[in-house]
Amino acid sequence: MTIRVSAGDDENVSIRPAERADLLAVTHIENASFTQPWPYDAFERFLDEPGFLIAEHEGDVAGYVVADVSRNFGRRLGHVKDIAVHPERRGIGVGSALLTRILAVLTAQGARTVKLEVRRSNDGAKRLYRRFGFEPLRRVPGYYEDGEDALVMIRKLE
């Protein structure tokens, strides 16, 4: 099912489940976005999962999110594992549209809380996550291969 949402600057973004045909575009965005990108087969494992969503803008894959729900001390915890927007499509609301939809998906799957990790230096992403109600929980020293710390952020769902 494709859902159309209004993104910033009156742009329209469509959010839909990921398909095999999207994987090359997803991998391209991943490589352009991160110094430690996920490999193609990591995304392949999430195909057909409700938490692997694609954002389309003007007919192209503009971004994606990968998330799932697991049990943590008897409670269902959502985890946003990976989210990225094509560098040329940043700033128009694609990331916000993806987060809005994935939070709804995780809520529907019974998650009570959602967590994510973000590079300590990624101020833009941290601002976006704070706008969505994520709060810093803890710092994880040396989380990334280059030694940078991660900030674990968490948000309660209704």
C-alpha positions as CSV (number, residue, x, y, z in Angstrom):
1,M,0.0,0.0,0.0
2,T,1.4,3.4,-1.0
3,I,0.6,6.4,1.2
4,R,1.0,9.9,0.0
5,V,2.1,12.4,2.6
6,S,2.8,16.1,2.3
7,A,6.4,16.9,3.0
8,G,8.0,20.3,3.6
9,D,7.9,23.0,0.8
10,D,4.6,21.5,-0.5
11,E,6.4,18.6,-2.0
12,N,4.6,15.2,-2.2
13,V,6.4,12.1,-1.0
14,S,5.0,8.6,-1.3
15,I,5.8,6.0,1.3
16,R,5.5,2.3,0.4
17,P,7.0,-1.1,1.4
18,A,10.4,-1.8,-0.1
19,E,10.6,-4.1,-3.1
20,R,13.6,-6.0,-4.5
21,A,13.8,-3.5,-7.4
22,D,14.5,-0.7,-4.9
23,L,17.7,-2.3,-3.5
24,L,20.2,-0.8,-5.8
25,A,18.8,2.7,-5.2
26,V,18.7,2.0,-1.4
27,T,22.4,0.8,-1.5
28,H,23.4,3.9,-3.5
29,I,21.7,6.2,-0.9
30,E,23.3,4.3,1.9
31,N,26.8,4.6,0.4
32,A,26.3,8.3,-0.2
33,S,25.1,8.8,3.3
34,F,27.4,6.8,5.6
35,T,31.1,6.1,6.1
36,Q,30.1,2.6,7.3
37,P,27.4,1.6,4.9
38,W,25.3,-1.5,5.1
39,P,26.0,-4.0,2.3
40,Y,23.3,-4.9,-0.3
41,D,22.6,-8.2,1.4
42,A,21.8,-6.5,4.8
43,F,18.9,-4.8,3.1
44,E,17.9,-7.9,1.2
45,R,17.2,-9.7,4.5
46,F,14.6,-7.0,5.4
47,L,12.6,-7.4,2.2
48,D,8.9,-8.3,3.0
49,E,9.3,-6.9,6.5
50,P,6.7,-4.2,7.5
51,G,9.5,-2.0,8.8
52,F,11.4,-1.6,5.5
53,L,9.8,1.4,3.8
54,I,10.7,3.5,0.7
55,A,10.1,7.2,0.2
56,E,9.5,8.2,-3.4
57,H,9.7,11.8,-4.6
58,E,9.1,12.7,-8.3
59,G,9.1,9.0,-9.2
60,D,12.6,8.3,-7.7
61,V,13.6,6.5,-4.5
62,A,14.4,9.5,-2.3
63,G,15.0,7.7,1.0
64,Y,14.3,4.6,3.1
65,V,13.9,3.4,6.7
66,V,14.6,0.0,8.2
67,A,13.0,-0.8,11.6
68,D,11.7,-3.7,13.6
69,V,10.2,-4.7,16.9
70,S,11.7,-7.1,19.4
71,R,11.1,-8.1,23.0
72,N,13.1,-6.4,25.6
73,F,12.4,-7.4,29.2
74,G,8.9,-8.5,28.2
75,R,8.0,-5.3,26.4
76,R,8.0,-4.7,22.7
77,L,10.7,-2.3,21.7
78,G,10.9,-0.7,18.2
79,H,14.3,-0.1,16.8
80,V,15.0,2.3,13.9
81,K,18.1,0.5,12.5
82,D,18.8,2.6,9.4
83,I,17.3,5.7,7.9
84,A,18.7,7.8,5.1
85,V,17.6,10.4,2.5
86,H,19.3,10.9,-0.9
87,P,21.7,13.9,-0.5
88,E,19.8,15.8,-3.3
89,R,16.4,15.3,-1.6
90,R,17.4,16.4,1.9
91,G,15.6,19.4,3.5
92,I,12.2,18.8,1.8
93,G,10.6,16.6,4.4
94,V,11.5,13.1,3.2
95,G,13.1,12.1,6.5
96,S,10.1,13.5,8.4
97,A,7.7,11.6,6.2
98,L,9.6,8.4,6.7
99,L,9.7,8.8,10.5
100,T,6.0,9.6,10.7
101,R,5.1,6.5,8.8
102,I,7.6,4.1,10.6
103,L,6.4,5.3,14.0
104,A,2.9,4.4,13.0
105,V,4.0,1.0,11.7
106,L,6.0,0.2,14.9
107,T,3.0,1.3,17.0
108,A,0.7,-1.0,15.0
109,Q,3.2,-3.9,15.7
110,G,2.8,-3.3,19.4
111,A,5.9,-1.3,20.2
112,R,5.6,0.8,23.3
113,T,9.0,2.5,22.9
114,V,11.3,3.2,20.0
115,K,15.1,3.6,20.1
116,L,17.7,4.6,17.5
117,E,21.4,5.3,17.4
118,V,22.9,8.4,15.9
119,R,26.5,9.7,15.5
120,R,27.3,12.1,18.3
121,S,28.4,14.6,15.6
122,N,25.3,14.3,13.4
123,D,23.5,17.5,14.7
124,G,21.0,17.6,11.8
125,A,19.7,14.1,12.5
126,K,19.6,14.8,16.2
127,R,17.5,17.9,15.6
128,L,15.1,15.9,13.4
129,Y,14.8,13.1,16.0
130,R,14.2,15.7,18.8
131,R,11.4,17.2,16.8
132,F,9.8,13.7,16.8
133,G,10.0,13.4,20.5
134,F,13.2,11.3,20.8
135,E,15.3,12.1,23.9
136,P,18.9,11.2,24.6
137,L,19.2,8.1,26.8
138,R,22.9,7.3,26.8
139,R,26.2,7.7,25.0
140,V,27.9,4.5,23.7
141,P,31.7,5.2,23.4
142,G,33.4,4.0,20.3
143,Y,30.2,2.6,18.7
144,Y,31.3,3.3,15.2
145,E,34.3,1.7,13.5
146,D,36.1,5.1,13.3
147,G,35.8,5.4,17.1
148,E,33.0,8.0,17.2
149,D,30.5,7.7,19.9
150,A,26.8,7.0,19.3
151,L,24.0,8.6,21.1
152,V,21.1,6.3,21.9
153,M,17.8,8.2,21.7
154,I,14.4,6.9,22.8
155,R,10.8,7.8,22.4
156,K,7.7,6.4,24.1
157,L,4.8,5.6,21.8
158,E,1.1,5.9,22.5
